[in-house]
Amino acid sequence: MKHIITYALIGLIVLIFAGCANPMHSAWAYKPLHNAKSAAFEPAPKKLNYREFDTVNALAVAEADMHRDGYVMIGYVNMLSPQPQFIGRGGAKKWGNSVGASHALHTFGRGHYLATYWAKPKNMPLGAFYVDDVPEEARNALQNAFDNTSGVLVEIVISDSPAFYAGIRPGDLLIAIDHQKITSSANMDVALQARKGQTVTLTVWSMFDGSPRNLEVELN
């Protein structure tokens, strides 16, 4: 009986050690935000651009630069790990390659691991990346104030872009183009591609600005 218990304990220890040593043991912790392998994003380069930071603040500064350069966060991992350095250096690169990222940025220390993964969208004549995921409170406010629940949410604005110079900001809602309602990000994509190089009127609204504003924007 003692031998059975001893072997069982040894087997349990081996399983625990194997789980901790595997750099992908916390794979469930990856949180996808966008599909970088879709046609909406540029193909990932052969070599992942990998950068490591000493602090979370330094990572945040690098992320802000990524946004301004037109990159979108496609997913992240935020977890506690018993072997942060091994998982950080090996796992971050492995994850980045598997999800189609062009860049992986991360920081780790004292068992805490934080990594963000990035890719660049194609065809951005406005110089802004927008999504359909408009917060419910914003849709309710739109309906109450303007009888309009459609629109897309601006997630990033690229520096020195038409959106940047027009004063469009992350968090703004784009609700119409040339006075036609924007019903989805796909609908917005089609409208912008058809007007490349032209000047358009964008109706933009923020919950903090009161009335919508009409902006003249010269597209790339």
NORKA-V307680 format. One record per run of one state. SS is the DSSP state (A for helix, B for strand, O for the rest). FROM is the first residue (numbers start at 0). LEN is the number of residues. If there is no record, write none. Layout:
ss=(SS SS)
from=(FROM FROM)
len=(LEN LEN)
//
This chain:
ss=(O A O A B O B O B O A O B O A O B O B O B O A O B O A O B O B O A O B O B O)
from=(0 1 21 26 29 32 40 41 48 53 55 68 70 80 83 99 102 109 111 121 127 131 135 146 151 157 161 166 172 177 179 181 184 194 198 205 212 218)
len=(1 20 5 3 3 8 1 7 5 2 13 2 10 3 16 3 7 2 10 6 4 4 11 5 6 4 5 6 5 2 2 3 10 4 7 7 6 2)
//
